[in-house]
Amino acid sequence: MRTYPRPSGSLISYMSDKVKAGGGLNLAQGLPGFPPPKELLDTLRSITGESFHQYAPGGGDAELLDATHALFTPHGPGRDQFLITNGATEAITLIYTYLTKILPRGFTTLAFEPVYESYRNLPPIFGSRFVAFDAPEGILPRLADLRKVITAEGVKVVFVCSPGNPWGRIWRRTEVDAIIELSEELDFTVIFDSVYHGIYFGEAPYLPVERLSPRLFFVDSYSKMLSITGWRVGFLAADRSHFAAIKSMHDYTSLSSSSLLQKAVARYLVKNGSGMQYLAETRDLTRRSFEALREVLTGLGFRVPATDGGYFIWAELPTGFDDGLAFAEELYAQEKLAVVPGIHFSDAGGRFVRFNIAKPMADIEEAARRITKFVRTSR
């Protein structure tokens, strides 16, 4: 394989744009390949003639706030601690923007390898530093090392994603609690991102919503839960000591997500058991797709670390392939299949690629056929 220059900007967008321009199968972008619930689409159609076409309340549609709060009762935050946002991305950015106003200048942000793109790229936008921390065997064996890095680097914000992206690891309760306790000891803030919380392959992930505090923020979204990434309906929960200021910032940055779409989600959740049946079906389909593609990849010599959930397979290239960017470029050129080079998520990810497995089995089988052909003819 020849050497390719690294494109500027997001490699997720770069690889996805190839499919948009030249066709093919997109396993690069985190788009669900499943239709939203029929009942949700029926609800949306039924309310288009009603009066939900102007701005929603800044904090979120009242019915949606009720339904969101109900997802986490009786042990979660109060209803007045939830804010509806334009997807989880706005929630993360809003929290981070707020933190840059109250934390000491020059602070460092930390996330765990491999790192989702927003966590790595937000800090330089705000003139802050970023450091990645590797804990492949879990956080507890490296807790002492983490303490040293946080202290030495002046870390004041730590991102935790569970299940993760690009590696679908679920952080165990003991690990999450250890990080939260460390935040209280060393005075840093944790942003806990759980947008994939409903997509797990074994035990459900621990969500520390009952531990919400001035040092812990919680971010989630209906995008993955209901396969509506284009609707941009997310939410955050914050301690009351921060909430009013964050909501005020939201009023002046985006004001609200779509009034009509918020109302449709709210009414669907109320009428359909919070969407739990649809989520269970989607979870099962994603698990089957994961298992099918993992079997093919490991048979070809890829190394797939233990994965607990989420939308992706994070895989190390087989022997004979040393460059994830070149692999992705040539896989698309020859087979019209888009994946993301691992270097996008980690400086040490040069031999990795990420595959989206939230797809119907027919897409996974076709992707497997193309990957198999490419690997066998390129060695």
Secondary structure, 3 states (H helix, E strand, C coil): CCCCCCCCCCHHHHHHHHHHHHCCEECCCCCCCCCCCHHHHHHHHHHCCCCCCCCCCCCCCHHHHHHHHHHHCCCCCCHHHEEEECHHHHHHHHHHHHHHHHCCCCCEEEEECCCCHHHHHHHHHCCCEEEEECCCCCCHHHHHHHHHHHHHHCEEEEEEECCCCCCCCCCCHHHHHHHHHHHHHHCCEEEEECCCCCCECCCCCCCHHHHCECCEEEEEECCCCCCCHHHCCEEEECCHHHHHHHHHHHHHHCCCCCHHHHHHHHHHHHHCHHHHHHHHHHHHHHHHHHHHHHHHHHHCCCECCCCCECCEEEEECCCCCCCHHHHHHHHHHHHCEECEEHHHCCCCCCCEEEEECCCCHHHHHHHHHHHHHHHHHHC
